[in-house]
Amino acid sequence: PYFTQSISHWQTGRKELLDRPVNISTTQTAYEAERQLEKLAMRYCITADKSYAAKAAELTEAALADTVVWHNPLVKGLTRAHLLRAVATAYDLCYDAWPEDLRSRTSQALFETARSLHSLMGTEANFALESNWMGVRYAAVLYA
């Protein structure tokens, strides 16, 4: 029964992930996009189902065009760090399924956003060395 329930949950989750609209219009939707992007990339990696990689590409395109979080160095750095990590994960896991132009633009955007995040940690940054916020930001920069 557990295995059957897991398969059913996986199939329900597949439809939900692939049908969810792409939206990064607020910091809250940026966090939702982060979770969706990572799930899509992981599922592509596990299943090799290109529909996951295609939806991850669509969401990455939205992230790269976003002006609320991705291209805004004054938004909270934690929000940007989470989205940066998710885009980097999708880039790595879906690389072989994405077209060359998206891979190239994503690679450049990851570098630029990581550099920007490292230089200016965002609004309300806690610059204390022992701050766990700095750990998240720096880890995302190194990961990307």
Buried (B, 14 or more C-beta within 10 A) or exposed (E): EEEEEEEEEEEEEBEEBBEBEBBBEEBEBBBEBBEBBBBBBBBBBEEEBEBBBBBBBBBBBBBBEBEBBBBBBEBBBBBBBBBBBBBBBBBEBBBEBBEEEBBEBBBEBBEEBBEBBBEEBBBEBEEEEEEEBBEBBBEBBEBB
